[in-house]
Amino acid sequence: MAPAELERILGPIRATFQAGNYPDLLVGLTAADDAAVYQINATQAVVSTVDFFPPIVDDPYDFGAIAAANALSDVYAMGGEVLFAVNLVAFPDSLDRGILAEILRGGAEKVAEAGAVVVGGHSVNDREPKYGLAVTGLIAPEMVRRKGGAQPGDSLLLTKPLGVGVITTALKRQMVAPEHLAPAVASMKRLNRAAARAAAVAGAHAMTDITGFGLLGHAQEMARQGDTDFRFDLARLPWLPGALDYGRAGAFPGGMDNNAGFFRPHVTFAGGIDPLYQDMLFTPETSGGLLVAVPPAGVASFLAALPDAAVVGRVTTGEGRIWID
């Protein structure tokens, strides 16, 4: 759903559930974040999230694993650990049930990799397959990492390369090369668990996962909520193999235009930056990495724990603008 439309639809719900009436709700609808967090006692809070979508790859097992990793990521983006998950399934009567079994197997094995368990689910008939999870996690209240909280002087680290949005769109258009699809699938299937743990050790001030609003959309939410600006170094941003080529070929999902329309007024590109990169940075991602604001003293420990992470920018004083240099 387009960001502007989502904001409009959520208005009445926010008005119904005033934050002041729910003192134990640490993270809810007041400000956009990756999951809800509800404190249940002095030392524990529950993390709750849900995510599902139609297939973005052809292999049923890989689709299930990607959808599960994507849903689990919201718990990791808050700094939590996963306890259990519930399957959400929409599936046509006309398709072989063996396909559904493989989707569920892919999701189940990814949940098991997270050290959690699938405890049930719900299914409906639908014209198009859809799969995902409702996920419950646990966290100590003081360890919650919201989108807001970045501080001037923090480094911005990104834990996965960008570009799955154009690669999966290229797959739908039957123009993707196998040597480009495989790394994209592997990236989407990789859990953000290790990244969240590295962020905790590094004393991260804020983080989010990069999904449907693209890098710039999610970054702008972080910057706005922290009353800061973010400055990205374009040359440091990592890309999946082939991603820029598919962007040049125009393999953009429809969500790119929605994201650009909503977030572009808050983004400044340095002169001379190729419009290709501008479009790529507004492009939706699926099961992307974490964008983490880390104090200078924590960067070395973060990179030691997660060597394939990249330092891609820095936090400055400001009011929610994003700068691309």
C-alpha positions, 0 to 999 in steps of 0.5 A, a space after each residue: 500500500 502506498 505510504 500516503 494512503 496508509 497514513 490516511 487509513 491509520 488515522 481513525 485507528 490512532 484516534 481510537 487507541 490513545 497512547 496515554 490510555 495504554 501505559 504498558 504499550 511501549 511501541 504502538 501506532 503513535 509513531 511508525 515502527 517495525 513491531 508492537 512492544 508491550 511490557 508485561 513485567 519489570 524485565 520483559 516485554 512482548 514483541 508482536 508483528 505480522 507480514 505476508 505477501 504473494 510469491 516473489 520467486 518461483 521456487 515454493 520452498 524459497 518463497 516460504 523461507 523468504 516470507 518467513 525471514 521477512 516477517 521474523 525481521 521485524 522482531 529483530 529490528 526492535 532488538 528482540 528474539 523470536 519465541 514462536 510464529 503462526 502461519 498465515 496462508 491464502 491458497 487457490 483450490 486449483 493448485 497442487 497441495 504439494 506446492 503449499 507443503 513446500 511453502 510451509 516447509 520453507 517457512 518452518 525451517 527458517 523459523 527453526 533456524 531462528 530458534 523458535 517454533 511454528 505453533 499453528 496458523 490459519 488458511 483461506 481460499 484465494 485466487 493468488 497464493 500468499 504466505 507469511 507469519 504472525 510472530 511473537 518475540 521477547 525483549 527486555 524493555 530497556 533493550 528496545 530499539 525504536 526507529 527514533 533515537 539516532 544521535 548526531 555523530 552516529 555512523 549508519 550501517 547497512 547489513 545487506 546489499 540493496 537491489 532485490 526489488 528490481 531483481 525479483 521484478 526482472 524475474 517476473 518479466 523473465 529477464 533475470 540471469 540465474 547468476 543474479 537470482 541466486 545471490 538475491 534469494 540467499 540475501 532475502 533468506 538470511 535472517 537479521 538475527 546476527 545483525 540485531 545481536 551485533 547492534 546490541 553489543 555495539 550500543 546501537 541507538 536506533 534501527 529499522 529493517 529495509 523493506 517496502 518503503 525502500 532505503 530512503 523511505 525507512 531512513 527518512 522515518 528514522 531521521 524524522 523520529 530522531 529529529 536528525 538528518 541522515 547523510 548517505 555516501 552513494 559510493 559506499 552503498 552495496 548492491 546485489 550483482 546485476 541490480 543496477 543493470 536491471 534498474 537500467 532496463 526499467 525493471 522497477 516494481 510499482 511501489 517505487 513511484 509510490 515511495 518516491 512520491 511520498 518521500 522525495 520532498 524530504 530527500 536531497 540528491 547531490 548534483 550530478 547523481 544519476 536518476 537511476 540511483 535515485 529510483 533504485 533508492 526509492 525501490 521497495 526491498 523484501 527481507 532487506 538488511 537492518 539500517 543501524 545508527 551506531 555510536 562511533 565507539 561501537 562501529 568496530 565491534 559491529 563490523 567485527 561481529 558482522 564483517 559484511 556490513 557496510 558503513 554507508 553514512 552518518 547522522 547529523 543535526 537536522 529535522 528529518 531530511 535525507 542527503 545523498 552525496 
